[in-house]
Amino acid sequence: MKIGLKLSLGYTILVLLLIVVSIISIINLGSINKDIDDVIYDKFPKTVRANDMIDNINLIARAMRNAILYDSTQRQEQINRVDSARNQILADIAYLDSTITTVEGRELMQEVKNARQNYVGDQEEFGKLALSNKTAEASLFLQNEVRKTQNDYILAIEHLLDFQDKLMNESGASASGLVSSSTTMIIILLVISVLLAIIITVYVTRSITKPISEVIAAADKIAVGDMNVNLNTKSKDETGILSKSMKKMSDNIVTMITVTNKLSEDASNGKLDSRADLTQFQGEYKSLVGGINNTLDAVIKPLNVTAEYVDRISKGDIPAKITDVYKGDFNEIKNNLNSLIDATNNISDILEKVANGDLYFDIKERSSNDTLIRSINVVKKNIN
């Protein structure tokens, strides 16, 4: 796997985890928001309406009491207050009846409506008594019948309030539980993300640094002439490609050294026609080994010419002078061979004259060790 793909895959996994964390957070926040909205816009308004009903019942109770206490001119006003409060209660009941949908809530709501029906009946009976100026009977009826149905009515509403409080507490507990579970889930996912990030970072880093360190160590060994390198070339990423290239370079150098040592050994054993096979190499390696072959050719050709000329001269076959161009020490060898050819030809001419009885020649010794010329001069002198 290429390094770029490893990095992309690692970052993709991390991004996906972050996306998962974000989605879970959004979903849970939505659920929390739903519970909060349910409390704010549904359950809490119902408790407010139920409490308003109790307030209006208390207002009705005070108005009925006042209807007994006040004179006949103010009695109708108090009865009107009862009717007004009752209408407000009807509006609250209509709201609650349309918004409460649970089975238990509907049962409690029905109890409230039943209790109200009994209470309203007593209210109407009380109103008749009060408006008829039967204050004593009205007072007795208020203390006995009305108070009982009123208490039942309030108790039914309080049961409904307790039920709504329970629902609000449940919604609050649900929201709190969602916050707790969401926090735990997010922390777990973040810890997993961090651990994965560390694992991916360590893995990718090691997959890069370890092969590169091996390549550097191999390069250091090759730099000092140590070709015993061992590289992991199985990896498919860029470091594996680099290791393969380094291994191939090392193998080429080893092959070149082997070929060079073979040429040196052959030359030492007198196999001067031995040459390196250039098909084993490419590029500059091929040029380098080809240069070694050319160097051997440049050295051995003059040596072969020298050997051939010496062999011919030793057999009395005097060759023509060497006209090829040589440089350096090889040119000196050429000049010495040409001098030997001239000297040999000169001696041959003198000896031929001697053989023909012509002793009129002058030949000088070429050095103090020139026994050949000295002997020829002795022969000439003895013949004369």
Secondary structure, DSSP 8 states (H G I E B T S, - for coil): --HHHHHHHHHHHHHHHHHHHHHHHHHHHHHHHHHHHHIIIIIHHHHHHHHHHHHHHHHHHHHHHHHHHS-HHHHHHHHHHHHHHHHHHHHHHHHHHHH--SHHHHHHHHHHHHHHHHHHHHHHHHHHHHHTT-HHHHHHHIIIIIHHHHHHHHHHHHHHHHHHHHHHHHHHHHHHHHHHHHHHHHHHHHHHHHHHHHHHHHHHHHHHHHHHHHHHHHHHHHHTT-----------SHHHHHHHHHHHHHHHHHHHHHHHHHHHHHHHTT-TT----GGG--HHHHHHHHHHHHHHHHHHHHHHHHHHHHHHHHTT-------S---THHHHHHHHHHHHHHHHHHHHHHHHHHHTT--------SSTT-HHHHHHHHHHHHH-
